[in-house]
Amino acid sequence: VTGVQTCALPICKLYFLGNQNEREKILNATIWKLSKDGYNENEIKKIKVRYDAMNGGLIPYEVYVVFKDDSTVKIYSWISVEEKQIEYIGTSAVF
């Protein structure tokens, strides 16, 4: 889970795990990769950045993408700690 929401009327707060700039950076890079691979936004059902606190370390973020024509979750991540290229790293049945 990348965020936890706590609500007490009338104020709600949303707490995120990890760094917001790092999440946005990997999300933008993944969207570019998907675009270069020929996908368009109409083909994507859901996209989410996940922070793996247990993995932590150098590359703790992954992007989970569900396409409208497939229920399989495709996972993308940085190819190296330099964060210059995104690669498809596998699939998951869980979003």
URWO-V136182 format. One line per field, one symbol per residue. phi: phi as a letter, one per 40 degrees, with the letter a starting at -180 (. if undefined). psi: psi as a letter, one per 30 degrees, with the letter a starting at -180 (. if undefined). burial: + if it has 16 or more other C-alpha atoms within 10 Angstrom, else -. Layout:
phi=???
psi=???
burial=???
This chain:
phi=.cabbbbadcbbbbbbcgcdcccccccccccccccccgcbcccccaaacbbccccffcbcbbbbbbcccaccccbbaccaccfbacbcbibacbc
psi=kflkkkkjkgkkkkkkkakeeeeeeeeeeeeeeeefggllfffkekkkkkkjeeebbeifklkkkklegkfkkkkklkflffhfkklkfallfk.
burial=-----------------+----+--++-+++-++------------++++++------+++++++++----+++++++-------+-+------+
